[in-house]
Amino acid sequence: MITNIVIAGLGGQGVVKASDILADAALAAGFDVKKSELHGMSQRGGSVTSDVRYGHPEHSPVLSPMVPPGEAHVLLVLEPTQVEVARPLLHPGGLLIGPELIEPGALKNKKSFNVAMLGALSTALEIGELYWQQAIQANLAEKLHALNAQAFALGRTRGPSRQADVLDNAIPSERHPEP
């Protein structure tokens, strides 16, 4: 089965960087991965969505990078104003992870908010934490590693509380343990 994830937010929030990290973590875990992004306005502050699709390379190869409307198993939203804009992308019974999980002031640097939200997302996916950490380090400057490791850890403590109930219906059960 293919897992469909959409990350939505505004330009400048790190939507594309977050999807790069997610795609790299899934790839390192052994999945076949495809990714695409759509910029509503090619400037800071415009709507941005990024689709990440992954599946088992032999049983569920991913042929297209685009998540069809209404087929996202998980919708990760970084900006409150984008929740309703992106909601039609979510599959019925899918998991919506919204920005309210990380309260203002919880992070040392607000630029690490996207990585904190990935921490929350990581609790809903069967991708080992080590793969996430490696992907974060590969995609960010070394001087940002410690700050973003803390943000990711914070996000993991705020992961979706309804995770088990929702994921039984929304996310395929393919285990890829840490190496």
GROMACS elastic network, one bead per residue, 0.5 to 0.9 nm:
[ bonds ]
;  ai    aj funct       b0    kb
    1    54     6  0.85843   500
    1    55     6  0.59799   500
    1    56     6  0.73260   500
    1    59     6  0.74204   500
    1    60     6  0.53220   500
    1    61     6  0.85748   500
    1   171     6  0.86564   500
    1   172     6  0.60119   500
    1   173     6  0.85405   500
    1   174     6  0.85913   500
    2    53     6  0.65944   500
    2    54     6  0.54930   500
    2    56     6  0.75171   500
    2    60     6  0.59238   500
    2    61     6  0.76221   500
    2    62     6  0.69195   500
    2   171     6  0.85997   500
    2   172     6  0.73264   500
    3    52     6  0.82234   500
    3    53     6  0.55862   500
    3    54     6  0.53452   500
    3    55     6  0.61629   500
    3    72     6  0.78010   500
    3    73     6  0.64944   500
    3    74     6  0.84022   500
    3   170     6  0.84120   500
    3   171     6  0.63120   500
    3   172     6  0.66766   500
    4    51     6  0.73418   500
    4    52     6  0.61566   500
    4    54     6  0.68706   500
    4    66     6  0.87826   500
    4    67     6  0.61426   500
    4    68     6  0.88875   500
    4    71     6  0.68611   500
    4    73     6  0.52866   500
    4    74     6  0.66801   500
    4    75     6  0.87463   500
    4   171     6  0.85276   500
    5    50     6  0.83361   500
    5    51     6  0.58671   500
    5    52     6  0.52173   500
    5    53     6  0.62173   500
    5    54     6  0.86768   500
    5    67     6  0.74973   500
    5    71     6  0.87525   500
    5    72     6  0.53285   500
    5    73     6  0.59588   500
    5    75     6  0.59163   500
    5    76     6  0.75166   500
    5    90     6  0.88303   500
    6    19     6  0.85566   500
    6    49     6  0.67050   500
    6    50     6  0.56787   500
    6    52     6  0.63125   500
    6    53     6  0.86027   500
    6    67     6  0.73941   500
    6    72     6  0.62406   500
    6    73     6  0.82820   500
    6    74     6  0.64573   500
    6    76     6  0.61869   500
    6    77     6  0.82562   500
    6    86     6  0.85676   500
    6    89     6  0.76790   500
    6    90     6  0.82260   500
    7    15     6  0.63369   500
    7    16     6  0.83088   500
    7    18     6  0.78494   500
    7    19     6  0.69857   500
    7    48     6  0.82645   500
    7    49     6  0.55334   500
    7    50     6  0.52087   500
    7    51     6  0.64906   500
    7    52     6  0.81221   500
    7    74     6  0.84542   500
    7    75     6  0.59798   500
    7    77     6  0.58125   500
    7    78     6  0.75947   500
    7    86     6  0.88961   500
    8    15     6  0.65024   500
    8    47     6  0.75185   500
    8    48     6  0.58268   500
    8    50     6  0.65535   500
    8    51     6  0.88543   500
    8    75     6  0.74895   500
    8    76     6  0.62697   500
    8    78     6  0.61724   500
    8    79     6  0.74758   500
    8    82     6  0.67122   500
    8    83     6  0.79891   500
    8    85     6  0.89325   500
    8    86     6  0.67577   500
    9    12     6  0.86962   500
    9    13     6  0.66224   500
    9    14     6  0.81849   500
    9    15     6  0.61990   500
    9    45     6  0.87414   500
    9    46     6  0.83558   500
    9    47     6  0.59701   500
    9    48     6  0.54498   500
    9    49     6  0.64661   500
    9    76     6  0.86702   500
    9    77     6  0.58626   500
    9    79     6  0.50265   500
    9    80     6  0.82424   500
    9    81     6  0.82542   500
    9    82     6  0.60030   500
    9    83     6  0.85353   500
    9    86     6  0.89448   500
   10    13     6  0.57762   500
   10    14     6  0.81981   500
   10    15     6  0.74297   500
   10    39     6  0.88153   500
   10    40     6  0.88980   500
   10    44     6  0.71986   500
   10    45     6  0.50108   500
   10    46     6  0.52292   500
   10    48     6  0.53075   500
   10    49     6  0.81934   500
   10    78     6  0.77071   500
   10    79     6  0.67186   500
   10    82     6  0.78460   500
   11    14     6  0.72472   500
   11    15     6  0.74236   500
   11    16     6  0.89092   500
   11    39     6  0.77559   500
   11    40     6  0.88157   500
   11    41     6  0.80029   500
   11    42     6  0.78453   500
   11    43     6  0.63118   500
   11    46     6  0.51246   500
   11    47     6  0.62101   500
   11    48     6  0.59244   500
   12    15     6  0.77240   500
   12    43     6  0.82447   500
   12    44     6  0.52641   500
   12    45     6  0.64669   500
   12    46     6  0.85683   500
   13    16     6  0.85344   500
   13    17     6  0.88154   500
   13    44     6  0.85705   500
   13    45     6  0.83233   500
   13    78     6  0.73225   500
   13    79     6  0.82980   500
   13   111     6  0.73530   500
   13   113     6  0.79858   500
   13   114     6  0.68576   500
   14    17     6  0.50360   500
   14    18     6  0.59423   500
   14    19     6  0.85451   500
   14    78     6  0.87987   500
   14   111     6  0.80003   500
   14   112     6  0.86617   500
   14   113     6  0.84671   500
   14   114     6  0.59804   500
   14   115     6  0.85858   500
   15    18     6  0.51278   500
   15    19     6  0.62867   500
   15    20     6  0.86825   500
   15    37     6  0.87994   500
   15    48     6  0.68490   500
   15    49     6  0.69014   500
   15    50     6  0.67684   500
   15    77     6  0.89930   500
   15    78     6  0.77040   500
   15   114     6  0.70380   500
   16    19     6  0.50848   500
   16    20     6  0.61711   500
   16    21     6  0.87198   500
   16    36     6  0.88445   500
   16    37     6  0.69955   500
   16    48     6  0.80829   500
   16    49     6  0.78589   500
   16    50     6  0.63244   500
   17    21     6  0.63128   500
   17    22     6  0.86809   500
   17   114     6  0.82076   500
   17   115     6  0.89116   500
   17   139     6  0.75102   500
   17   140     6  0.87678   500
   18    21     6  0.51626   500
   18    22     6  0.62182   500
   18    23     6  0.86001   500
   18    50     6  0.88167   500
   18   114     6  0.61286   500
   18   115     6  0.66069   500
   18   117     6  0.87199   500
   18   118     6  0.69940   500
   18   136     6  0.89044   500
   19    23     6  0.59574   500
   19    24     6  0.84296   500
   19    35     6  0.75273   500
   19    36     6  0.86308   500
   19    37     6  0.86221   500
   19    50     6  0.63731   500
   19    51     6  0.74451   500
   19    52     6  0.66834   500
   20    23     6  0.51823   500
   20    24     6  0.61027   500
   20    25     6  0.85907   500
   20    35     6  0.80691   500
   20    52     6  0.88086   500
   20   135     6  0.82668   500
   20   139     6  0.73865   500
   21    24     6  0.51594   500
   21    25     6  0.61215   500
   21    26     6  0.86282   500
   21   115     6  0.86652   500
   21   118     6  0.85196   500
   21   132     6  0.72810   500
   21   134     6  0.89300   500
   21   135     6  0.52229   500
   21   136     6  0.58452   500
   21   137     6  0.89666   500
   21   138     6  0.81417   500
   21   139     6  0.64677   500
   22    25     6  0.51792   500
   22    26     6  0.61943   500
   22    27     6  0.85472   500
   22    52     6  0.76167   500
   22   118     6  0.76428   500
   22   122     6  0.88519   500
   22   132     6  0.73603   500
   22   135     6  0.74855   500
   22   136     6  0.87695   500
   23    26     6  0.52088   500
   23    27     6  0.60525   500
   23    28     6  0.85702   500
   23    33     6  0.63410   500
   23    34     6  0.74254   500
   23    35     6  0.69724   500
   23    52     6  0.65182   500
   23    53     6  0.81836   500
   23    54     6  0.81027   500
   23   135     6  0.84418   500
   24    27     6  0.50436   500
   24    28     6  0.60713   500
   24    29     6  0.85516   500
   24    33     6  0.84212   500
   24   131     6  0.80490   500
   24   132     6  0.80138   500
   24   134     6  0.85366   500
   24   135     6  0.55203   500
   24   136     6  0.86703   500
   24   138     6  0.85612   500
   24   139     6  0.87234   500
   25    28     6  0.51587   500
   25    29     6  0.62331   500
   25    30     6  0.89034   500
   25   127     6  0.70799   500
   25   128     6  0.83149   500
   25   129     6  0.87936   500
   25   130     6  0.85704   500
   25   132     6  0.50611   500
   25   133     6  0.81192   500
   25   134     6  0.73314   500
   25   135     6  0.53282   500
   25   136     6  0.83697   500
   26    29     6  0.50144   500
   26    30     6  0.66050   500
   26    31     6  0.56037   500
   26    32     6  0.78125   500
   26    33     6  0.68801   500
   26    54     6  0.71105   500
   26    55     6  0.89078   500
   26   127     6  0.63975   500
   26   128     6  0.89879   500
   26   131     6  0.75354   500
   26   132     6  0.82743   500
   27    30     6  0.52482   500
   27    31     6  0.50389   500
   27    32     6  0.63277   500
   27    33     6  0.60604   500
   27    54     6  0.82363   500
   27   131     6  0.88071   500
   28    31     6  0.73205   500
   28   127     6  0.89536   500
   28   131     6  0.61693   500
   28   132     6  0.88367   500
   28   134     6  0.86767   500
   28   135     6  0.82051   500
   29   127     6  0.62600   500
   29   128     6  0.72741   500
   29   131     6  0.64755   500
   29   176     6  0.59692   500
   29   177     6  0.77011   500
   29   178     6  0.75434   500
   29   179     6  0.84218   500
   30    55     6  0.88985   500
   30    56     6  0.74176   500
   30    57     6  0.76878   500
   30   176     6  0.73768   500
   31    54     6  0.59263   500
   31    55     6  0.53709   500
   31    56     6  0.50812   500
   31    57     6  0.58513   500
   31    61     6  0.85459   500
   31   176     6  0.87347   500
   32    53     6  0.82579   500
   32    54     6  0.53786   500
   32    55     6  0.53678   500
   32    56     6  0.59063   500
   32    58     6  0.86153   500
   32    60     6  0.79886   500
   32    61     6  0.59939   500
   32    62     6  0.62623   500
   33    52     6  0.71444   500
   33    53     6  0.57368   500
   33    55     6  0.68260   500
   33    56     6  0.89256   500
   33    57     6  0.85638   500
   33    61     6  0.82638   500
   33    62     6  0.65490   500
   33    65     6  0.80841   500
   34    51     6  0.81489   500
   34    52     6  0.59076   500
   34    53     6  0.53464   500
   34    54     6  0.64368   500
   34    62     6  0.66028   500
   34    63     6  0.78160   500
   34    64     6  0.68076   500
   34    66     6  0.81215   500
   35    50     6  0.71551   500
   35    51     6  0.55100   500
   35    53     6  0.63800   500
   35    54     6  0.87457   500
   35    64     6  0.84791   500
   35    66     6  0.72795   500
   36    49     6  0.85155   500
   36    50     6  0.55776   500
   36    51     6  0.52439   500
   36    52     6  0.67440   500
   36    65     6  0.55919   500
   36    66     6  0.63957   500
   37    48     6  0.72184   500
   37    49     6  0.56050   500
   37    51     6  0.60546   500
   37    52     6  0.87567   500
   37    66     6  0.85025   500
   38    41     6  0.89418   500
   38    47     6  0.82821   500
   38    48     6  0.57026   500
   38    49     6  0.52849   500
   38    50     6  0.61773   500
   38    51     6  0.84706   500
   39    42     6  0.58814   500
   39    43     6  0.83727   500
   39    46     6  0.70880   500
   39    47     6  0.61255   500
   39    49     6  0.66577   500
   39    50     6  0.85841   500
   40    43     6  0.86988   500
   40    46     6  0.57149   500
   40    48     6  0.57749   500
   40    49     6  0.81768   500
   41    44     6  0.79170   500
   41    45     6  0.78359   500
   41    47     6  0.63593   500
   41    48     6  0.77399   500
   42    45     6  0.87851   500
   42    46     6  0.67712   500
   42    47     6  0.88251   500
   42    48     6  0.89081   500
   43    46     6  0.58941   500
   44    47     6  0.88386   500
   45    48     6  0.86657   500
   47    82     6  0.76056   500
   49    86     6  0.82711   500
   50    66     6  0.87376   500
   51    65     6  0.67653   500
   51    66     6  0.59744   500
   51    67     6  0.59899   500
   51    72     6  0.86901   500
   52    65     6  0.67050   500
   52    66     6  0.76298   500
   52    67     6  0.75633   500
   53    62     6  0.68736   500
   53    64     6  0.81034   500
   53    65     6  0.62402   500
   53    66     6  0.75739   500
   53    67     6  0.71122   500
   54    57     6  0.85763   500
   54    60     6  0.81664   500
   54    61     6  0.77304   500
   54    62     6  0.62414   500
   54    65     6  0.89723   500
   55    58     6  0.85620   500
   55    59     6  0.76311   500
   55    61     6  0.58224   500
   55    62     6  0.62859   500
   55   172     6  0.88911   500
   55   174     6  0.86611   500
   56    59     6  0.53915   500
   56    61     6  0.61125   500
   56    62     6  0.83998   500
   56   174     6  0.79193   500
   57    60     6  0.57779   500
   57    62     6  0.77045   500
   58    61     6  0.62043   500
   62    65     6  0.74048   500
   64    67     6  0.79874   500
   67    70     6  0.82822   500
   67    71     6  0.62981   500
   67    72     6  0.63500   500
   67    89     6  0.78902   500
   68    71     6  0.54647   500
   68    72     6  0.74721   500
   68    89     6  0.72543   500
   69    72     6  0.73644   500
   69    88     6  0.63866   500
   69    90     6  0.71908   500
   69    91     6  0.80131   500
   70    73     6  0.87136   500
   70    87     6  0.82983   500
   70    88     6  0.56690   500
   70    92     6  0.72289   500
   71    74     6  0.88840   500
   71    88     6  0.89253   500
   71    89     6  0.62158   500
   71    90     6  0.57723   500
   71    92     6  0.81035   500
   71    94     6  0.84240   500
   72    75     6  0.63334   500
   72    89     6  0.57918   500
   72    91     6  0.51570   500
   72    92     6  0.88614   500
   72    94     6  0.68619   500
   72    95     6  0.84578   500
   72   170     6  0.86865   500
   73    90     6  0.63957   500
   73    91     6  0.57388   500
   73    92     6  0.84591   500
   73    93     6  0.79894   500
   73    95     6  0.62077   500
   73    96     6  0.85991   500
   73   167     6  0.84034   500
   73   169     6  0.88775   500
   73   170     6  0.51981   500
   73   171     6  0.62551   500
   74    90     6  0.67696   500
   74    91     6  0.79718   500
   74    94     6  0.57213   500
   74    96     6  0.59088   500
   74    97     6  0.74028   500
   74   121     6  0.84278   500
   74   124     6  0.86724   500
   74   170     6  0.77343   500
   74   171     6  0.81735   500
   75    83     6  0.88791   500
   75    86     6  0.78206   500
   75    87     6  0.76519   500
   75    89     6  0.76029   500
   75    90     6  0.61289   500
   75    91     6  0.89546   500
   75    94     6  0.76937   500
   75    95     6  0.62471   500
   75    97     6  0.61174   500
   75    98     6  0.81553   500
   76    83     6  0.89044   500
   76    95     6  0.83540   500
   76    96     6  0.61540   500
   76    98     6  0.61879   500
   76    99     6  0.82137   500
   76   117     6  0.76463   500
   76   118     6  0.83279   500
   76   121     6  0.73077   500
   77    80     6  0.72411   500
   77    82     6  0.67446   500
   77    83     6  0.61796   500
   77    86     6  0.79801   500
   77    96     6  0.76123   500
   77    97     6  0.62232   500
   77    98     6  0.50182   500
   77    99     6  0.61239   500
   77   117     6  0.84692   500
   78    82     6  0.77237   500
   78    83     6  0.84692   500
   78    97     6  0.86744   500
   78    98     6  0.65784   500
   78    99     6  0.51749   500
   78   100     6  0.89366   500
   78   113     6  0.79763   500
   78   114     6  0.68411   500
   78   117     6  0.74396   500
   79    82     6  0.54975   500
   79    83     6  0.71065   500
   79    98     6  0.77728   500
   79    99     6  0.61435   500
   80    83     6  0.55737   500
   80    84     6  0.83612   500
   80    98     6  0.72492   500
   80    99     6  0.63492   500
   80   100     6  0.79092   500
   81    84     6  0.70177   500
   81    85     6  0.74226   500
   82    86     6  0.59335   500
   82    87     6  0.82640   500
   83    86     6  0.54657   500
   83    87     6  0.58931   500
   83    96     6  0.86506   500
   83    98     6  0.72765   500
   83    99     6  0.89898   500
   84    87     6  0.50334   500
   84    88     6  0.77049   500
   85    88     6  0.72922   500
   85    89     6  0.88374   500
   86    89     6  0.56999   500
   86    90     6  0.75560   500
   87    90     6  0.54733   500
   87    91     6  0.88283   500
   87    96     6  0.82003   500
   88    91     6  0.79034   500
   90    93     6  0.81515   500
   90    94     6  0.59392   500
   90    95     6  0.76106   500
   90    96     6  0.75845   500
   91    95     6  0.82073   500
   91   170     6  0.79603   500
   92    95     6  0.87828   500
   92   170     6  0.86457   500
   93   166     6  0.64434   500
   93   167     6  0.86311   500
   93   169     6  0.68757   500
   93   170     6  0.65392   500
   94   166     6  0.65410   500
   94   167     6  0.76051   500
   94   169     6  0.76424   500
   94   170     6  0.53343   500
   94   171     6  0.82934   500
   95   124     6  0.87437   500
   95   160     6  0.83741   500
   95   162     6  0.85292   500
   95   163     6  0.77195   500
   95   166     6  0.63051   500
   95   167     6  0.73929   500
   95   170     6  0.72736   500
   96   160     6  0.86156   500
   97   100     6  0.84824   500
   97   101     6  0.76786   500
   97   117     6  0.81349   500
   97   120     6  0.77722   500
   97   121     6  0.72327   500
   97   159     6  0.82822   500
   97   160     6  0.68302   500
   98   101     6  0.63440   500
   98   102     6  0.87537   500
   98   117     6  0.84095   500
   99   102     6  0.61161   500
   99   103     6  0.79532   500
   99   113     6  0.88719   500
   99   117     6  0.74297   500
  100   103     6  0.60521   500
  100   104     6  0.86876   500
  101   117     6  0.79291   500
  101   120     6  0.79931   500
  101   155     6  0.78947   500
  101   158     6  0.59799   500
  101   159     6  0.75971   500
  101   160     6  0.81868   500
  102   105     6  0.85646   500
  102   106     6  0.66785   500
  102   107     6  0.82378   500
  102   113     6  0.78550   500
  102   116     6  0.75149   500
  102   117     6  0.75010   500
  102   154     6  0.83079   500
  102   155     6  0.70936   500
  102   158     6  0.71451   500
  103   106     6  0.57387   500
  103   107     6  0.83860   500
  104   107     6  0.73665   500
  104   110     6  0.82375   500
  105   108     6  0.72665   500
  105   109     6  0.85248   500
  105   110     6  0.79988   500
  106   109     6  0.88156   500
  106   110     6  0.87394   500
  106   151     6  0.88724   500
  106   154     6  0.83893   500
  107   110     6  0.60540   500
  107   111     6  0.87911   500
  107   112     6  0.73541   500
  107   113     6  0.72926   500
  107   116     6  0.83746   500
  107   147     6  0.89371   500
  107   150     6  0.84623   500
  107   151     6  0.65541   500
  107   154     6  0.83078   500
  108   111     6  0.89350   500
  108   112     6  0.82062   500
  108   147     6  0.76076   500
  108   150     6  0.89603   500
  108   151     6  0.82607   500
  109   112     6  0.58729   500
  109   113     6  0.77165   500
  109   147     6  0.77924   500
  109   151     6  0.87818   500
  110   113     6  0.53787   500
  110   114     6  0.86467   500
  111   114     6  0.71979   500
  111   115     6  0.85619   500
  112   115     6  0.53454   500
  112   116     6  0.63421   500
  112   117     6  0.87922   500
  112   144     6  0.89074   500
  112   147     6  0.73975   500
  112   148     6  0.58253   500
  112   151     6  0.62047   500
  112   152     6  0.83998   500
  113   117     6  0.62071   500
  113   118     6  0.86246   500
  113   148     6  0.87099   500
  113   151     6  0.70688   500
  113   152     6  0.87628   500
  113   155     6  0.88324   500
  114   117     6  0.51045   500
  114   118     6  0.63106   500
  114   119     6  0.87690   500
  114   151     6  0.86630   500
  114   152     6  0.88236   500
  115   119     6  0.63185   500
  115   120     6  0.88364   500
  115   136     6  0.80496   500
  115   148     6  0.63135   500
  115   149     6  0.82299   500
  115   151     6  0.61335   500
  115   152     6  0.54460   500
  115   155     6  0.77470   500
  116   120     6  0.66353   500
  116   121     6  0.87825   500
  116   148     6  0.75193   500
  116   149     6  0.86289   500
  116   150     6  0.81100   500
  116   153     6  0.71961   500
  116   154     6  0.62547   500
  116   156     6  0.75990   500
  116   158     6  0.89650   500
  117   120     6  0.50396   500
  117   121     6  0.62262   500
  117   122     6  0.85622   500
  117   151     6  0.83080   500
  117   152     6  0.72940   500
  117   154     6  0.88799   500
  117   155     6  0.55928   500
  117   156     6  0.82758   500
  117   158     6  0.87247   500
  117   159     6  0.84688   500
  118   122     6  0.59268   500
  118   123     6  0.88227   500
  118   132     6  0.87532   500
  118   152     6  0.65761   500
  118   155     6  0.68443   500
  118   156     6  0.80807   500
  119   122     6  0.50578   500
  119   123     6  0.69022   500
  119   132     6  0.85242   500
  119   151     6  0.74855   500
  119   153     6  0.62003   500
  119   154     6  0.70222   500
  119   157     6  0.79507   500
  119   158     6  0.80587   500
  119   159     6  0.72140   500
  120   123     6  0.56653   500
  120   124     6  0.74659   500
  120   152     6  0.76940   500
  120   153     6  0.86326   500
  120   154     6  0.80904   500
  120   157     6  0.71064   500
  120   158     6  0.57112   500
  120   160     6  0.67012   500
  121   124     6  0.54494   500
  121   125     6  0.68284   500
  121   155     6  0.79212   500
  121   156     6  0.76369   500
  121   159     6  0.64876   500
  121   160     6  0.77460   500
  122   125     6  0.52730   500
  122   126     6  0.76617   500
  122   127     6  0.70277   500
  122   128     6  0.82473   500
  122   129     6  0.75175   500
  122   132     6  0.78836   500
  122   152     6  0.89374   500
  122   155     6  0.85078   500
  122   156     6  0.68316   500
  122   159     6  0.76841   500
  123   126     6  0.78951   500
  123   127     6  0.87274   500
  123   129     6  0.89913   500
  123   155     6  0.88097   500
  123   156     6  0.61066   500
  123   157     6  0.86070   500
  123   158     6  0.88305   500
  123   159     6  0.56193   500
  123   160     6  0.73776   500
  123   163     6  0.78685   500
  124   127     6  0.88858   500
  124   159     6  0.73570   500
  124   160     6  0.72237   500
  124   163     6  0.60480   500
  124   164     6  0.80789   500
  124   167     6  0.71650   500
  124   171     6  0.82746   500
  125   128     6  0.84224   500
  125   167     6  0.86748   500
  125   171     6  0.75861   500
  126   171     6  0.89437   500
  126   172     6  0.89244   500
  126   173     6  0.76069   500
  126   174     6  0.68445   500
  126   175     6  0.57066   500
  126   176     6  0.63181   500
  126   177     6  0.78133   500
  127   130     6  0.84664   500
  127   131     6  0.68499   500
  127   132     6  0.75045   500
  127   175     6  0.75848   500
  127   176     6  0.60363   500
  127   177     6  0.70474   500
  127   178     6  0.76911   500
  128   131     6  0.55413   500
  128   132     6  0.68665   500
  128   175     6  0.89290   500
  128   176     6  0.67639   500
  128   177     6  0.55638   500
  128   179     6  0.83495   500
  129   132     6  0.50942   500
  129   133     6  0.63001   500
  129   134     6  0.87021   500
  129   177     6  0.89581   500
  129   178     6  0.70913   500
  130   133     6  0.50541   500
  130   134     6  0.61671   500
  130   135     6  0.85709   500
  130   178     6  0.61614   500
  130   179     6  0.79152   500
  131   134     6  0.51484   500
  131   135     6  0.61367   500
  131   136     6  0.86252   500
  131   178     6  0.70221   500
  131   179     6  0.85113   500
  132   135     6  0.50839   500
  132   136     6  0.61415   500
  132   137     6  0.86631   500
  132   152     6  0.89110   500
  133   136     6  0.51510   500
  133   137     6  0.63017   500
  133   138     6  0.86361   500
  133   149     6  0.72373   500
  133   152     6  0.84960   500
  134   137     6  0.52121   500
  134   138     6  0.61340   500
  134   139     6  0.87081   500
  135   138     6  0.50074   500
  135   139     6  0.61566   500
  135   140     6  0.86110   500
  136   139     6  0.53237   500
  136   140     6  0.61096   500
  136   145     6  0.73841   500
  136   148     6  0.76365   500
  136   149     6  0.78805   500
  137   140     6  0.54781   500
  137   141     6  0.73019   500
  137   142     6  0.69622   500
  137   144     6  0.84115   500
  137   145     6  0.59668   500
  137   148     6  0.88160   500
  137   149     6  0.87552   500
  138   141     6  0.79761   500
  138   142     6  0.87488   500
  140   143     6  0.82231   500
  140   144     6  0.63780   500
  140   145     6  0.68071   500
  140   148     6  0.86909   500
  141   144     6  0.54805   500
  141   145     6  0.68449   500
  142   145     6  0.52761   500
  142   146     6  0.82352   500
  143   146     6  0.73540   500
  143   147     6  0.82442   500
  144   147     6  0.54845   500
  144   148     6  0.60973   500
  144   149     6  0.84832   500
  145   148     6  0.53173   500
  145   149     6  0.59516   500
  145   150     6  0.86594   500
  146   149     6  0.50372   500
  146   150     6  0.63148   500
  146   151     6  0.86897   500
  147   150     6  0.53255   500
  147   151     6  0.63766   500
  147   152     6  0.87829   500
  148   152     6  0.59742   500
  148   153     6  0.84259   500
  149   152     6  0.51141   500
  149   153     6  0.61735   500
  149   154     6  0.86347   500
  150   153     6  0.50920   500
  150   154     6  0.61784   500
  150   155     6  0.86456   500
  151   154     6  0.50852   500
  151   155     6  0.62224   500
  151   156     6  0.87280   500
  152   155     6  0.50737   500
  152   156     6  0.63127   500
  152   157     6  0.89295   500
  153   156     6  0.51264   500
  153   157     6  0.66738   500
  154   157     6  0.53121   500
  154   158     6  0.67150   500
  155   158     6  0.50503   500
  155   159     6  0.62802   500
  156   159     6  0.52406   500
  158   161     6  0.79695   500
  159   162     6  0.89321   500
  159   163     6  0.78021   500
  160   163     6  0.51686   500
  160   164     6  0.88186   500
  161   164     6  0.79499   500
  162   165     6  0.56402   500
  162   166     6  0.61442   500
  162   167     6  0.83147   500
  163   166     6  0.54143   500
  163   167     6  0.57112   500
  163   168     6  0.84436   500
  164   167     6  0.52590   500
  164   168     6  0.61991   500
  165   168     6  0.57597   500
  165   169     6  0.75305   500
  166   169     6  0.57484   500
  166   170     6  0.60992   500
  166   171     6  0.81550   500
  167   172     6  0.78934   500
  167   173     6  0.88460   500
  168   171     6  0.64260   500
  168   172     6  0.77707   500
  168   173     6  0.81427   500
  169   172     6  0.79884   500
  171   174     6  0.88750   500
  176   179     6  0.86962   500
